Structure formats: C-alpha cells, structure tokens
Amino acid sequence: MTFLELAKKRYTSRSFLTKPIPNDKLMYLLESARVAPSMGNTQSTRIIVLESRENVRKLSLYVQTHDAPMVFLVCADNDTSYKDPIELTDSGYADATVAATHIILAAADIDLSSVWVMKFKPEKIKALFNLPKNFQIVHIIGAGYPADTSNPNRHGLKRLPLAKVVTFIE
C-alpha cells in the first residue's frame, strides 16, 4: 500500500466495537508514535494509554470518547520540548501533533480506526489521572475496531479540490 492509499483509507470512526485491541497492535501504534520526528530531536511527546473500561469511563466525564475501547492522551512534556530563544516558541504542541498523526495512520494500517478529539478540559483530565505538571495534554485519540464503515469515495466527495488548497508562486 502506498502512503496516499493509507492516508485515504484512514477515517474518523465515532462508533467502535467492544473488542479489545491486542497487545501487538497496541505496541505497533505506540512504536509508530515513538519514531515520529520532533524539533531538535527532543522527543518531548509523552503518551498516556487508557486501556480499562473504568478509566475510559472516567475520562468520558470530560470528553466525548465515542465509546472507544482504548484512549491515548498525547501530551507535550514542557520540560523537554525545544524552546527557540529568539522566536520564543515551544515545539511541544507540534511534536505531539506529529506523533498523534502517526498513531491515527498506523491504526488505519492495521485495520483499526480512530477518532481525534480536540475539545476537552485538560486541567480536569490532568487532575483526574494525576499527570505531572509539565505534561500538556495536546490531543486525545480514541482507537479500536470500527463498528461503522466509511464511504471509500469520501475523499472525492468531502474534501476540497487541490486547486482550492494549493497556491503556486513562481
């Protein structure tokens, strides 16, 4: 499968089977995130894996988990992320975003699906799971076996044409 075929295979699932994710598939997703590039190779992304139904249920008090059997809290470790002293920027958010992208693409590669959630209350979730102060929750990803399917032509139907996305400057 080419990268473009994989990218088109990936879709957001908002309905999951209760079937658990086997450990080898979990490790595949985590390894995919581990090898994600980061600014200055700081490797500042930290991932909290919520595997138990009880922890996912607790999380659902603060975020829509769509009943995913497993949830990843993708965090930036603000103590280790790259800080540009001139531009005063911090790479943690971008680094975590790249790792999150690796997780959702890896899930599609092994016939799992995912839902990328960005609307949540990070401080409440940090307190709920007693996360370190320097961890910034950037993304939440639910993963599992999809209970729904997606239209294979959705990219032609629901995506802007390339001409509206790209501008060439000569």
LOVO-680163 format. One line per 2 residues: number of its first residue (from 1); for each residue z, y, x of C-alpha. Coordinates in Angstrom, 1 decimal. Layout:
// LOVO-680163
NUM) Z Y X; ...
END
This chain:
// LOVO-680163
1) 0.0 0.0 0.0; -0.9 3.4 1.3
3) 1.6 6.3 1.3; -0.3 8.0 -1.5
5) -0.2 4.8 -3.6; 3.5 4.6 -3.1
7) 4.0 8.3 -4.0; 2.0 7.7 -7.2
9) 3.9 4.5 -8.0; 7.3 6.4 -7.9
11) 8.5 7.8 -11.2; 11.8 9.0 -12.7
13) 13.5 6.5 -14.9; 16.0 7.6 -17.4
15) 16.8 4.0 -18.6; 18.0 1.2 -16.4
17) 18.7 -2.5 -16.8; 22.3 -3.5 -16.2
19) 21.1 -5.9 -13.5; 22.9 -5.1 -10.2
21) 21.0 -4.2 -7.1; 21.2 -6.9 -4.4
23) 22.7 -6.0 -1.1; 19.5 -6.4 0.9
25) 17.8 -3.9 -1.4; 20.8 -1.5 -1.1
27) 20.6 -1.8 2.7; 16.9 -1.1 2.6
29) 17.5 2.2 0.6; 20.3 3.2 3.0
31) 18.3 2.4 6.1; 15.4 4.5 4.7
33) 17.7 7.4 4.3; 19.3 6.9 7.8
35) 15.9 7.2 9.5; 15.0 10.4 7.7
37) 14.2 13.4 10.0; 16.8 16.2 10.4
39) 16.7 19.6 12.0; 17.6 19.2 15.7
41) 18.2 15.5 15.1; 21.7 16.4 13.9
43) 21.6 13.5 11.4; 24.0 15.5 9.2
45) 23.3 13.7 5.9; 26.2 11.6 4.5
47) 25.7 9.2 1.6; 28.4 8.1 -0.8
49) 27.5 4.9 -2.7; 29.0 4.4 -6.1
51) 28.5 0.7 -6.9; 31.1 -0.1 -9.5
53) 30.6 0.5 -13.2; 34.0 2.2 -13.2
55) 33.1 4.7 -10.5; 29.7 5.4 -12.2
57) 31.6 5.9 -15.5; 34.0 8.4 -13.8
59) 31.0 10.3 -12.4; 29.4 10.4 -15.8
61) 32.2 12.8 -16.9; 30.5 15.5 -14.7
63) 26.8 14.5 -14.6; 24.2 12.6 -16.6
65) 23.8 9.3 -14.7; 21.4 7.8 -17.3
67) 23.4 4.5 -17.0; 22.1 3.8 -13.6
69) 23.9 0.8 -12.1; 24.2 2.5 -8.7
71) 24.5 6.1 -7.8; 24.1 7.8 -4.4
73) 25.8 11.1 -3.7; 23.6 12.6 -1.0
75) 25.7 15.1 1.0; 25.3 17.5 3.9
77) 28.1 17.4 6.5; 28.5 21.1 7.1
79) 30.4 20.4 10.3; 27.4 18.7 11.9
81) 24.3 20.3 10.3; 22.1 22.5 12.5
83) 23.1 26.2 12.4; 20.5 28.7 13.5
85) 22.4 31.5 15.2; 19.6 34.1 14.8
87) 18.4 33.4 11.3; 21.9 32.4 10.1
89) 20.5 29.4 8.3; 22.0 25.9 7.9
91) 19.8 22.8 7.8; 22.2 20.6 5.8
93) 20.6 21.2 2.4; 17.1 20.5 3.7
95) 18.2 17.5 5.8; 19.9 15.9 2.7
97) 16.8 16.6 0.6; 14.6 14.7 3.0
99) 17.0 11.8 3.0; 17.1 11.8 -0.8
101) 13.3 11.7 -0.9; 13.3 8.7 1.4
103) 15.7 6.9 -1.0; 13.5 7.5 -4.1
105) 10.3 6.5 -2.3; 12.0 3.4 -0.8
107) 13.2 2.5 -4.3; 9.7 2.6 -5.6
109) 8.5 0.5 -2.6; 10.9 -2.4 -3.6
111) 10.2 -2.2 -7.4; 13.4 -0.2 -8.2
113) 13.4 3.1 -10.0; 15.5 6.2 -9.6
115) 16.5 9.4 -11.3; 17.1 12.5 -9.2
117) 19.9 14.6 -10.7; 20.5 18.2 -9.6
119) 22.6 19.6 -12.4; 26.2 18.7 -11.7
121) 29.6 20.1 -10.8; 30.0 19.4 -7.1
123) 33.6 20.6 -6.6; 34.8 18.4 -9.5
125) 33.0 15.4 -8.1; 34.3 16.0 -4.6
127) 37.9 16.1 -6.0; 37.3 13.0 -8.2
129) 36.3 10.9 -5.2; 38.4 12.7 -2.6
131) 35.4 13.7 -0.5; 36.0 15.6 2.8
133) 36.0 19.4 2.5; 33.0 19.6 4.9
135) 30.8 17.4 2.6; 28.5 19.4 0.4
137) 27.0 17.3 -2.4; 23.3 18.3 -2.5
139) 21.7 15.6 -4.7; 22.7 12.8 -6.9
141) 20.4 9.8 -7.3; 20.8 7.0 -9.8
143) 18.9 3.8 -8.9; 18.3 0.4 -10.4
145) 15.8 -1.8 -12.2; 13.9 0.3 -14.7
147) 14.2 -0.5 -18.4; 11.3 1.7 -19.2
149) 7.8 1.9 -17.7; 5.6 4.8 -16.8
151) 2.0 5.6 -17.6; 0.1 4.8 -14.5
153) -2.2 7.8 -15.2; 0.7 10.2 -15.4
155) -0.3 12.0 -12.2; -3.7 12.9 -13.7
157) -2.1 13.9 -17.0; 1.2 15.7 -16.0
159) 0.5 17.1 -12.5; -1.2 20.4 -11.8
161) -4.6 20.1 -10.3; -4.8 20.5 -6.5
163) -6.6 23.8 -7.0; -3.5 25.3 -8.6
165) -1.2 24.0 -5.9; -3.0 24.8 -2.7
167) -4.4 28.0 -1.3; -6.6 28.0 1.7
169) -6.5 31.0 4.0; -9.3 31.1 6.6
END
